[in-house]
Amino acid sequence: MTYAGHDFAAPRRRRSGEWAAVAAVLAAGLRYEGFETCGCGRDPKPRPRTRAQLRRGLPAR
């Protein structure tokens, strides 16, 4: 099991495209975190929810 972060909201079980995007985000070393370590940033950082959003927004590694 992998810790995805405080702001992670799991997609519905049968939405395999959304789960593929989650897997790619986690494989890239990103987390669903909106909190800064100092506690000053409370806005969640956007993460892709679909494969199309993933292709448009995730930087290549």
N, C-alpha and C positions, 0 to 999 in steps of 0.2 A: 504494500500500500504506500502511496506517495502523498505527502502533505502538499496540497495545492495552494494554500494561503487562506487568510481570513475572509477574503471577498469572493471565494469560489462558490458558484451556484451550479450545481450539477444539472446537466440537461436531462430530459426524460430518457428513460431506459432505452427506448426503441429508436432514438434519433442518432443513428450511427455517424452521420456527417458531423454533428456537433461534438460527439465524443472523439472523432478523429482530429478535430481542431484542438480540443483540450489536450489530447495526447501529444500533438505537435508542439503546442505551447510549452508543456511541461518538459518535453524532450529538448527544447531549445534552452532550457535552464531558467525560464521565466516562471513567475508565480502570480497568483491572483491576489496581490497585496496592494492596499491603498494607503497603508499607514507608514509613515516615516518612523525611523527609529527614535527620533526626538519627540514624536507625538504631535508635530505641528501640521503635518499634511494628512487630511482626512478624506480626500476625494479618491475614489477607486480609480486605478489606472485602467484604461480600456484594453480588453483582450478580445481577440476574434472568437466568434461563436460558430462560424460556418467555414467551410473550405474556401469559399470565394473571399471572405474577409481575411482569411489567413494568407492567401496568395497576394492580396493587395497590401497588407500591412506589416507582415512579419519580416524583419530584416534577415537576409540570408546569412548563414554562419558557415 
